[in-house]
Amino acid sequence: MLYALKIASRYLLSSKAQTALLLLGVALGVFIFIFMSALIGGLANYILDSIAGDLSHVSITAEVEEPALLIEHGTGQVLLAQEKSALRQASVRDEAIYVPMIAALPGVVAVSPQITGSGFMTRGAQVSQVAVIGVEPGQESAIVQLETYMVAGSVRVGTGLVVISQTLADDLDLSVGDSIRLDTGPGITALLTVSGIYKMGQGGFYGSSAYVSLDTARTLFALPQGVTGIEIKLADLMEADAIALRITAVTGLNAESWTVVGGEVLSALRAQDQTGILLKTFAMVSIVIGNASSLLLSTYRRKAEIGIMRAMGASRRFVVFVFVSQGALVGLVGGVTGAGLGYLVLSLFPPRNSANPGVMPIDITEGAFGLAIILTVVIATLAAILPARSAARVDPVTAIGQ
């Protein structure tokens, strides 16, 4: 076998230009495979990190249960009607019982009971609509990573304190330490002091929101008991569906996975993954075609040498092993070269966690270097089988006569 490897390497070195081009083609195929793996894997991780970092993975939202009213009908019958009160606040009651039960479930890393609603923030003659989020002090960053977005002050809620967004601060010309008035309904007002200002890279709900303590939110929304929702963060957001079902079974509450509202995100990730597989498959196919065609040409050019080996007693199996070894050597050297090139290029990009907005979120850890090399060696070896069998069928007498 060592002698066969020696012959295979000699064949490759005898045509240095052809071998160099073949190795270059294999290396480029491996580089494309690794680059696409790092790009698509990094993009998927970036999207999932955004979801994992700033959104709850499972949500429990209260549903309004309006009390029935008894209405006397003229015929002596009593009809049931539903009270339509816009002031009635939906709530999840007995959250103090449910929160420890949910927190004890495997895979749950944070549970945040919240009271949310809307109101108006006023400073002098300036008024701005605001989404109010009431959380437990110390749980400000349990779901949304507020501490990473702070631009002034501290992420601290408590009696008489509020943490506001940069949008609200700009609209009302506020800074840390300023006082504001928050109105959430007729006669419901709270005077608060700005303890911190945060800025998130997204608008919408978080662009005009303010965080207050849960006790302050109870006063603002006249909700002495219960909460409007419970937000849950998981160790693995892909387990959200299963854990949501488990929470419902344990508590009887309607727990909803982020995948219900994030179905489009999952579909986009699947489509992105399929695109990556397709592109990486093309890269591997190019290796197969290049390796097979090169070895077929080598077989044709070395018919006489193959005939001499066969005449000297070399078996067909030996000839097959020589050419299969050529393919394996090309795959190994080309794979390692392409992996090294891929590592050098990918190392020029900033780490995914520190990449600036607008920069491709390439993750070098998703490069699949080992897999690329193994696949290349296996595919190059398989691609050499057909040329090797063709070489083994060479008739010694005919080959030498030519």
N, C-alpha and C positions, 0 to 999 in steps of 0.2 A: 504494500500500500504506500509506503514511503517513496518507493521508486516511482509509482504512478504519480504521486504529488510532485516529485522532482521533474518528471516529464511535463506535467501540466503547467508548472511555473515556467519551465523553459520555453514552452510554446507561447506563453503570454509575453515573455521578455524578448522573444525573437521578433515580434512586431510591435515595437514600443509605441509608435504613433497610433496604430489601431487600438492597442490596449489602453493608451492614455485617453483616447476619445471615448472608448467604452466605459472606462471608469468615471470620466467626467459626466457622461449621461446618467450613469447610476447614481453618482453623488448628487446631481441636480434633482433627480427624482426623489431621493431621500430628503434633500433639503426642502423641497416643496411639501412633502409629507409632514415634516417636523414643523415647518412654518405655519401650515394650515392648522395643524393640531394646536399649536400655541395660540394662534389668532382666534380660532373658533372656541377653544376651551377657555381662553381668557375673557372673551366677550360673554360667554355663558356665565362664567363666574362673576363677572362685573354686574350682569343683570340680576343674578341671584343674590349677590351681596347687597345690592340696592334694596331688594325686597327684604332680605334678612335683616338689614341694618335699620330700616326706617318704617317697616310695616309690621303689623301683628300677623302671625301665621294662622291663628285661629281667633275668631271673634264671637262673642256672645252679646247679642243686641236685644234689648228689651222690646217687647211688643205691647202696644196699648191694649188694655182690657177695659173697655168702657162698661160701667155698671148699667144694668138694665133699669129702666124707669117703668113704673106701673101707671098706665093711663086708663081711666074709666071710659068705657064706650057707652054710647047711648042705649044699646040693646041690653045693657046689664053685664056685658062681657068685659073682661080686663085684658088689655093688650100690652105687650112688652115692646118697649122702644129703647133705642140706644141713645145715650146722652152724647151729643157732639160738642165737646168742650175743647177749644183750642188751647186752653190753659193747662189741660191735664197732661202730666209728664209720664211717659212710659218709664218703667223702672224694673230692675232685677232685684227682688227683695232677698233678704237673708244671704247677701254676698259674703258676709263674715263666715258663714258655714261653707259656702262653695269654694272660696278662694283657697283655703288649705287643702281641700279635696283635690282640686285641679293641680295645685303646685306639687302634690305628692305623686302625680302620675309620671311614669318613666318618659323621658324625652322632653319634659317641660322645664324650661330654664327661668321663666319669669311670668308672673301673673299680675296684671295691673287693673284693678277696678277703677272705672272712670265715670265722670258725669260730664256730658258734653251738651252744648247748646250754642245759641247765637245771641248776640247783643250789640250794643253800640258803645264804643269807647270815645270819651269826650275829654278834650282839653281846651278850656276857654270856649271859643266859638268854633273850634275844629271838631268834626265828628267823623268817625270811621266805623264801618261795620266790622265785626270781629267774630271769629269762631272761638268759643271758650272751651278749654279742656281742663277739667278738674282731676288732679291725680294726688296720690298719697305723697306727702313730703318724703324725700329719699327715693322715690320711685319715678322721678322726672325722666330718667333715661332708660327706664325698664323696657320700653318699646321703641320709641324714637331716640336715637343716640344724640340727644340735645347737647351733651357736653362737648361733642366734636364740632358743633356748629356755633358755639358761643363767640361773639365778637366783642362783647362788653359785659361787665358784671359777672355774675355767677348763675349757674342753673339751680336756683333755690326758690322754692315756693313755700309759703307759710302764711301766717295771719297777716293780712294787709300787704302781701307781696304778689307781684305778677311778673312773669317772664314773657316778653313780647317778641314778635318777629321784626326783622329789619324793615320790612315793608310798612308795618304800623309805626315804627319809630320815625321813618322818613315822612309818612303822611301827616303825623301829628307833631313832628319836630320834637321828639322825645329823646331823652338820654337817661342813663342809670341814675336813680335817685329822684327823678321827677314824679309828680303825683298825677294821677288820672282818675276819671270817674267812669265806672262801668255800669251801664244800664241794661237789664235783661228783661224787663217787663214793667207794667204800670206800678210805680211806687217801689220798685226793687232796684236799689242803687248801692254800689260799694265804692268807697274811696281807697285806691290802691297805690302802692309805690313800686316803680319799676326797679326790679332787682337784677335783671339781666336782659340782654338783647341777643338773639340768635339769627343766623342767616343760613337758610337752606338753599341748595341749588335747584329748587323747584318752586313753582308758584302754586296756584290752586288753594286747597284747604290750608296747607301749612304756611302759605304766603301771607295770610291775614289772620293768624291765630295767636292766642294768648294762653299761657298756662297759669293756673291758680291752684291753690290747695283744694283738696276734696271738701273740707269744711266750708271754705269760701264758696265753692260751687253749689253746695247744698243751700246756702243762703240765697245765692243769686237765682237759683232755679226752683226755690221753694220745694225742695225735695229732702225732707228730714230723714227719710229712710230709703235704703236701696241705692242703686246706681243705674245709670242708663246703659252701661255695657261693661264687659270684662274683656280685656285684650290679653292675648297669650303669645309668648315667644317660645319657640322650640329650638332644640339643639340641631335638628335636621328638618328644614322646612319642607322637604319632599315627603315627610311622614305626616304632613298636616291632615290629609284626608282620614287616615286611620285614627289619629289621635282625636280629631273632631268627633268621630263616631264614638270613641271611647268616653269622651267627656259627656256627650249626650246620654250615653248609657248609664254613667255614674251619677250625673246630676239631674238628668231630666230636662236640662236646658237645651235650647236650640243652638248648637255650636256650628259655626260655618267656617270652612277652610278658606285660606286665601286663594286657592285654585278656583273657587266658584267665581270670583270677580277677576282673577288673574288667568283665566283660561286662555286668553289670547297670547299672554306671555309664554305659557307652556307650548302652545302651538307654534309660536315663532321660534322657540328654542329647538323644538323637534325639527322644524323645517331647516333651521340653520345647521343642525347636526347632520341631517341627511345631505345637505349641500356639501358639507365638509367631507363626508364619507365618499361622495361621488368624486370630488376633486382629488382626494387621496388615492382613490381607486385608479383614476387616470394616471397618476404618478407611478403607481406600481405596474400598471399595464405597459407604460413606456419602458420600464426596466425589463419586463418580460420580452418585449419585441426587440429591444436593442441587444439584449444578451443572446437571445435565440438566433437572431440574424447574424451576429458576429461569429458565433460558434459554428453555424452552418457554413459560413464563408471559410472559416478555419478548417473545417472538415474537408471541404472541396479542395483547398490548397494543399492539404497534407495527405492526400490519398496515397501517394507513393510511400510516405513514411508509415502510414497505417498498414499498408500492405506488407512492408518489411517486418513490422512488429508481429503481424499475424503469421508471416512465413517463419519467423524465429520462434514461434510457439506461444505467442501471447494470446490469451483467450479473449473471446468477445466481451466477457465480463470485465476484463482488465481494461480494454479499450473504452468501454462505457464509463468505467470509473475515472479514467484519465480526463475525459471531456466533462463529466459531471463535476470533477474536482476543479476544472477551469471555471465553470460557472459559479461554484461555491466561493472560490478565491476572489473572483470579480465582485460577487455580492458582498463578501466580508470587507475587502479593501474599499470598495465604493461606498458601502454602508457606513463604515467608520469615518471616511472622509466627509461624506455628506452630513453626518451627525456633528462632526467637529465644525464644519462650516456653519451649520444651523445654530450651534451653540454660540459661536463667535458673533453672528449677526443678531441673534435674539438678546445677547447680553448688552447690546448697544441701546436697547429700549429700556425705559425706566420700569421698575417693578410695578405690578398692577396696582398695588395699594397706594403708590405715590404718583401715579400717572396724572398729568394735568388734563382737564376737560378738553375734548377734541382730539386727544392722542389715542391711537389704537391701543385698546386694553390688552396687549399681548402678555401672556403669562408663560414664562420660560419653563415653569414646572409642569405645564401641560404639553410640553413638546414631544413626549412619548419617544425619547431617544432610543431606549432599549428595544422597544417594540419595533421601531423603524429598522434598526439593524437586523433584528431577528427575522422580520418579514422579508427584508431584502435578501438575506442569505437563503432563506427557504425558497423564495420566488425565483431567484437567480439559479438555484440548484435545479428546481423543477423545469425552468426554461431550458436547461442544458440537456434534459433527458432526450428530447427528440433529436437534436444534432448528435448526441452520443450514440443513440441507437442506429442512426444513419451511418455513423463511422464504423460501428461494429459490424454492419452488413457488407462492408467493402470486401470484395473478393481479392485475396492476395495476388493471385496470378495476373488478373486483369489490371490491378493497381500498379504492380511492378512493371508490367508490359507497357504501360502508358508513360 
